[in-house]
Amino acid sequence: DVKVTQSSRYLVKRTGEKVFLECVQDMDHENMFWYRQDPGLGLRLIYFSYDVKMKEKGDIPEGYSVSREKKERFSLILESASTNQTSMYLCASSGPGQAHYEQYFGPGTRLTVT
Amino acid sequence: AQTVTQSQPEMSVQEAETVTLSCTYDTSESDYYLFWYKQPPSRQMILVIRQEAYKQQNATENRFSVNFQKAAKSFSLKISDSQLGDAAMYFCAYRSLLGRSNYKLTFGKGTLLTVNP
């Protein structure tokens, strides 16, 4: 079974702190994704990566950056956390192109910025 | 850009009965994938069912089936013989097959399904 893990289930940070959310997948997937989930808004794509060191902006990249130095790991970075970034963050991965079109999700990190 | 609309924020069903969750989408593309994902309370999101737009036959997975109406851009999910474990947030999602967009999913806002014993 594909396993996608996220470094923390719950995280509390202060405004202005630099925050790292880590995601690791164990299926050698090329593609990895970071989503933000808010009540009434569904899931919105922040960034995705289709290969090591490759990244593309999603629908709401402002205030975020990402890093993918190794294939199995995809990090989401909040350079200076703000209260409006309080949310549930979901990581996902999928295989190459159309051959593996299912995205597998991690358990999520609920981030609170105070 | 594609959009996905789930018009029912919440639904409820009695155990053992059937419920249908609605989803409509907007696209100018002719080939794409559609998905229903399930997110149980405090648990990971999992794929329930997928439909390729080029297939006329509706997808079925055990008690889950879809009604795919391509011309109407409608993709509803039917859950038969509902079980308590079906209680979850359900998301409809669209995947383009064009360019870089084919990597990502566009989600609806979700429908929270409650199953009453």
Interface residues (C-beta under 8 A of the other chain):
Chain A: V4 N31 F33 Y35 G40 L41 G42 L43 R44 L45 F48 Y50 E56 G58 L90 A92 S94 G97 Q98 Y101 E102 Q103 F105 G106 P107 G108
Chain B: V4 Q6 P9 Y33 F35 Y37 R43 Q44 M45 I46 L47 R50 F91 R95 L97 R100 N102 Y103 K104 L105 T106 F107 G108 K109 G110
